[in-house]
Amino acid sequence: MAQIVCKNASFAYEGRDAVSGLNFAVNASEYHCVVGENGSGKSTLIKGLLRLKAPAQGEIEYGDGLNANEIGYLPQQTAAQKDFPASVYEVVLSGRLSRRGLRPFYTKEDKRTAMENMERLDLISLKKRCYRELSGGQQQRVLLARALCATRKALLLDEPVSGLDPLVTQELYRLIHGINKELGVTIVMVSHDVASAVQYADFILHLQSKQAFFGTAEEYKRSPFGKAFLGGERP
C-alpha cells in the first residue's frame, strides 16, 4: 500500500470548499510537487495530508508503516518564526520532540540525529548562532534539518523557497533532491515554481480548487496544463 492515499477527498476553508476531487497516492521514496495559483488549495491540502485538518468528505489514509509522528513538516515561515530567539542547534534538536514522548530529556540518539542533519545541511559552523540572526536561506536550511529530525520516511514542505534569491533557491532545491535520492525520504512539496517542479519531481499534482492534473512530470510537460504554465500562459 502507498504511504499516503487521498480518496475522493475535499477540504473546506472558512466554511467553503477550498479544494475537492482529490484522488492520488504517494508511494515510498517518491518526489511529488503540488502546483497551482494562489488560492487553489495547496496549503489546505498539505494540512489535510498532515491530519491537521479533517476532510469535508472522502479520506486520507496512511500505509506502508507510516505514522503521523513520522512525517517531517516545513511550513511557510511567518515573521514571528523568523525572529525566534534560540540557537541553531536548539531549533534543529526540537525536531525530535514528536519522538520524545513522555521522556523529559533528549536522548543521545536525539542529539546524534540533530548533529547528523546539521552536518548534511552544512550547519555545523552555525551551531551556536542565534536563529534570528541568520539569512533567509540559512534559516530554511535550519528548518529543513529540524524537519529531517522528525522523520526518515516523509517530508511535507510548504513553499520552502518563498522569498529566497535565485542562487539560494537552487541550492535548497538541490538539497531537497539529495534528501529524496540519497536517503530515500518521500517528498511532497508545494511550489509556485513550475519549471523547477518538473525538473526535480517524479509526479506533479496541479490544483485549481480541485484536482486538475495528477501524473508524472513528463506527462505533465505534455499536458495542456503543463504546456500552458511552462509557456507562461493559462489554460
C-alpha positions as a Python dict, from the first residue, in 0.01 Angstrom:
ca = {
    (1, 'M'): (0, 0, 0),
    (2, 'A'): (114, 357, -69),
    (3, 'Q'): (238, 574, 216),
    (4, 'I'): (-32, 840, 168),
    (5, 'V'): (-357, 783, -19),
    (6, 'C'): (-616, 1052, -91),
    (7, 'K'): (-958, 902, -175),
    (8, 'N'): (-1223, 1132, -323),
    (9, 'A'): (-1130, 1393, -63),
    (10, 'S'): (-1224, 1758, -30),
    (11, 'F'): (-1126, 2020, 226),
    (12, 'A'): (-1308, 2333, 337),
    (13, 'Y'): (-1163, 2669, 440),
    (14, 'E'): (-1370, 2929, 629),
    (15, 'G'): (-1691, 2744, 552),
    (16, 'R'): (-1642, 2691, 180),
    (17, 'D'): (-1476, 2426, -34),
    (18, 'A'): (-1106, 2506, -72),
    (19, 'V'): (-1010, 2204, -280),
    (20, 'S'): (-1206, 1899, -395),
    (21, 'G'): (-1196, 1588, -615),
    (22, 'L'): (-865, 1466, -474),
    (23, 'N'): (-767, 1114, -578),
    (24, 'F'): (-397, 1029, -574),
    (25, 'A'): (-136, 816, -400),
    (26, 'V'): (215, 890, -277),
    (27, 'N'): (447, 589, -261),
    (28, 'A'): (765, 550, -58),
    (29, 'S'): (1070, 742, -188),
    (30, 'E'): (871, 936, -450),
    (31, 'Y'): (905, 1312, -501),
    (32, 'H'): (574, 1493, -557),
    (33, 'C'): (524, 1864, -629),
    (34, 'V'): (188, 2036, -574),
    (35, 'V'): (146, 2336, -805),
    (36, 'G'): (-127, 2588, -885),
    (37, 'E'): (-210, 2953, -846),
    (38, 'N'): (-270, 3133, -515),
    (39, 'G'): (-594, 3022, -355),
    (40, 'S'): (-603, 2691, -540),
    (41, 'G'): (-595, 2487, -216),
    (42, 'K'): (-229, 2383, -198),
    (43, 'S'): (-159, 2474, 166),
    (44, 'T'): (-501, 2344, 272),
    (45, 'L'): (-417, 2009, 113),
    (46, 'I'): (-84, 1989, 298),
    (47, 'K'): (-263, 2047, 630),
    (48, 'G'): (-502, 1770, 532),
    (49, 'L'): (-220, 1529, 450),
    (50, 'L'): (-73, 1604, 794),
    (51, 'R'): (-414, 1541, 954),
    (52, 'L'): (-414, 1892, 1093),
    (53, 'K'): (-736, 1941, 901),
    (54, 'A'): (-1013, 1683, 862),
    (55, 'P'): (-1156, 1625, 513),
    (56, 'A'): (-1506, 1756, 448),
    (57, 'Q'): (-1561, 1435, 256),
    (58, 'G'): (-1354, 1137, 148),
    (59, 'E'): (-1050, 1021, 341),
    (60, 'I'): (-673, 1037, 381),
    (61, 'E'): (-505, 705, 460),
    (62, 'Y'): (-152, 629, 576),
    (63, 'G'): (4, 300, 472),
    (64, 'D'): (339, 127, 431),
    (65, 'G'): (400, 158, 807),
    (66, 'L'): (385, 539, 808),
    (67, 'N'): (260, 708, 1127),
    (68, 'A'): (157, 1070, 1175),
    (69, 'N'): (452, 1141, 1407),
    (70, 'E'): (694, 1015, 1140),
    (71, 'I'): (625, 1296, 893),
    (72, 'G'): (857, 1594, 889),
    (73, 'Y'): (689, 1927, 812),
    (74, 'L'): (838, 2254, 693),
    (75, 'P'): (557, 2516, 693),
    (76, 'Q'): (558, 2860, 535),
    (77, 'Q'): (759, 3090, 758),
    (78, 'T'): (590, 3376, 945),
    (79, 'A'): (760, 3695, 1069),
    (80, 'A'): (739, 3565, 1426),
    (81, 'Q'): (915, 3240, 1332),
    (82, 'K'): (1198, 3429, 1162),
    (83, 'D'): (1263, 3618, 1487),
    (84, 'F'): (1277, 3305, 1705),
    (85, 'P'): (1538, 3358, 1986),
    (86, 'A'): (1710, 3018, 2001),
    (87, 'S'): (2037, 2870, 1880),
    (88, 'V'): (2058, 2678, 1554),
    (89, 'Y'): (2127, 2358, 1748),
    (90, 'E'): (1823, 2410, 1973),
    (91, 'V'): (1594, 2467, 1675),
    (92, 'V'): (1719, 2158, 1491),
    (93, 'L'): (1705, 1938, 1802),
    (94, 'S'): (1343, 2043, 1864),
    (95, 'G'): (1251, 1837, 1561),
    (96, 'R'): (1285, 1532, 1785),
    (97, 'L'): (1004, 1646, 2018),
    (98, 'S'): (742, 1429, 1845),
    (99, 'R'): (954, 1121, 1918),
    (100, 'R'): (1042, 1210, 2276),
    (101, 'G'): (707, 1102, 2415),
    (102, 'L'): (691, 1133, 2792),
    (103, 'R'): (1068, 1144, 2834),
    (104, 'P'): (1172, 1476, 2997),
    (105, 'F'): (1511, 1495, 2823),
    (106, 'Y'): (1659, 1443, 2480),
    (107, 'T'): (1849, 1115, 2438),
    (108, 'K'): (2195, 1058, 2292),
    (109, 'E'): (2017, 930, 1981),
    (110, 'D'): (1820, 1256, 1953),
    (111, 'K'): (2139, 1462, 1980),
    (112, 'R'): (2326, 1240, 1734),
    (113, 'T'): (2043, 1272, 1481),
    (114, 'A'): (2041, 1650, 1517),
    (115, 'M'): (2417, 1668, 1456),
    (116, 'E'): (2393, 1436, 1154),
    (117, 'N'): (2126, 1651, 992),
    (118, 'M'): (2315, 1970, 1068),
    (119, 'E'): (2621, 1822, 901),
    (120, 'R'): (2416, 1709, 600),
    (121, 'L'): (2286, 2064, 553),
    (122, 'D'): (2621, 2234, 624),
    (123, 'L'): (2511, 2392, 952),
    (124, 'I'): (2782, 2276, 1194),
    (125, 'S'): (2965, 2609, 1179),
    (126, 'L'): (2638, 2784, 1271),
    (127, 'K'): (2557, 2553, 1564),
    (128, 'K'): (2578, 2821, 1834),
    (129, 'R'): (2446, 3111, 1627),
    (130, 'C'): (2109, 3264, 1714),
    (131, 'Y'): (1849, 3156, 1460),
    (132, 'R'): (1705, 3506, 1414),
    (133, 'E'): (2049, 3641, 1314),
    (134, 'L'): (2071, 3411, 1010),
    (135, 'S'): (1992, 3490, 647),
    (136, 'G'): (1669, 3363, 495),
    (137, 'G'): (1846, 3080, 317),
    (138, 'Q'): (2030, 2973, 631),
    (139, 'Q'): (1706, 2976, 828),
    (140, 'Q'): (1539, 2750, 573),
    (141, 'R'): (1828, 2503, 593),
    (142, 'V'): (1789, 2502, 971),
    (143, 'L'): (1417, 2433, 942),
    (144, 'L'): (1481, 2160, 685),
    (145, 'A'): (1728, 1996, 923),
    (146, 'R'): (1468, 2026, 1200),
    (147, 'A'): (1204, 1857, 980),
    (148, 'L'): (1451, 1577, 899),
    (149, 'C'): (1497, 1514, 1271),
    (150, 'A'): (1133, 1409, 1285),
    (151, 'T'): (1149, 1153, 1006),
    (152, 'R'): (1338, 908, 792),
    (153, 'K'): (1026, 845, 586),
    (154, 'A'): (839, 1150, 457),
    (155, 'L'): (876, 1529, 436),
    (156, 'L'): (594, 1774, 358),
    (157, 'L'): (724, 2116, 252),
    (158, 'D'): (502, 2421, 201),
    (159, 'E'): (671, 2680, -27),
    (160, 'P'): (1019, 2621, 120),
    (161, 'V'): (1190, 2865, -122),
    (162, 'S'): (944, 3153, -86),
    (163, 'G'): (1126, 3488, -67),
    (164, 'L'): (1472, 3345, -134),
    (165, 'D'): (1704, 3475, -405),
    (166, 'P'): (1762, 3255, -716),
    (167, 'L'): (2102, 3114, -613),
    (168, 'V'): (1981, 3020, -264),
    (169, 'T'): (1662, 2877, -415),
    (170, 'Q'): (1853, 2644, -645),
    (171, 'E'): (2078, 2531, -360),
    (172, 'L'): (1776, 2444, -145),
    (173, 'Y'): (1617, 2254, -435),
    (174, 'R'): (1944, 2062, -473),
    (175, 'L'): (1948, 1973, -102),
    (176, 'I'): (1586, 1854, -108),
    (177, 'H'): (1654, 1647, -420),
    (178, 'G'): (1955, 1489, -244),
    (179, 'I'): (1744, 1404, 63),
    (180, 'N'): (1499, 1226, -166),
    (181, 'K'): (1751, 1037, -380),
    (182, 'E'): (2025, 964, -124),
    (183, 'L'): (1813, 897, 186),
    (184, 'G'): (1500, 766, 14),
    (185, 'V'): (1280, 1015, 201),
    (186, 'T'): (942, 1073, 38),
    (187, 'I'): (890, 1439, -58),
    (188, 'V'): (562, 1626, -105),
    (189, 'M'): (637, 1991, -179),
    (190, 'V'): (412, 2287, -256),
    (191, 'S'): (570, 2519, -510),
    (192, 'H'): (484, 2811, -740),
    (193, 'D'): (794, 2734, -943),
    (194, 'V'): (655, 2501, -1209),
    (195, 'A'): (979, 2488, -1410),
    (196, 'S'): (1177, 2362, -1109),
    (197, 'A'): (893, 2129, -1011),
    (198, 'V'): (912, 1938, -1340),
    (199, 'Q'): (1294, 1938, -1320),
    (200, 'Y'): (1314, 1769, -981),
    (201, 'A'): (983, 1594, -908),
    (202, 'D'): (868, 1248, -1014),
    (203, 'F'): (500, 1345, -1001),
    (204, 'I'): (301, 1667, -1035),
    (205, 'L'): (-34, 1743, -872),
    (206, 'H'): (-190, 2057, -1025),
    (207, 'L'): (-473, 2217, -829),
    (208, 'Q'): (-734, 2469, -938),
    (209, 'S'): (-954, 2439, -629),
    (210, 'K'): (-987, 2081, -748),
    (211, 'Q'): (-755, 1814, -884),
    (212, 'A'): (-689, 1941, -1236),
    (213, 'F'): (-397, 1706, -1311),
    (214, 'F'): (-205, 1423, -1147),
    (215, 'G'): (67, 1226, -1321),
    (216, 'T'): (438, 1204, -1389),
    (217, 'A'): (644, 1514, -1454),
    (218, 'E'): (694, 1401, -1815),
    (219, 'E'): (319, 1355, -1861),
    (220, 'Y'): (262, 1699, -1709),
    (221, 'K'): (501, 1867, -1953),
    (222, 'R'): (299, 1720, -2242),
    (223, 'S'): (-39, 1807, -2090),
    (224, 'P'): (-236, 2126, -2170),
    (225, 'F'): (-174, 2249, -1813),
    (226, 'G'): (198, 2187, -1829),
    (227, 'K'): (239, 2342, -2172),
    (228, 'A'): (37, 2648, -2070),
    (229, 'F'): (204, 2711, -1736),
    (230, 'L'): (556, 2639, -1857),
    (231, 'G'): (489, 2865, -2155),
    (232, 'G'): (365, 3148, -1931),
    (233, 'E'): (1, 3128, -2039),
    (234, 'R'): (-304, 2998, -1857),
    (235, 'P'): (-539, 2728, -1986),
}
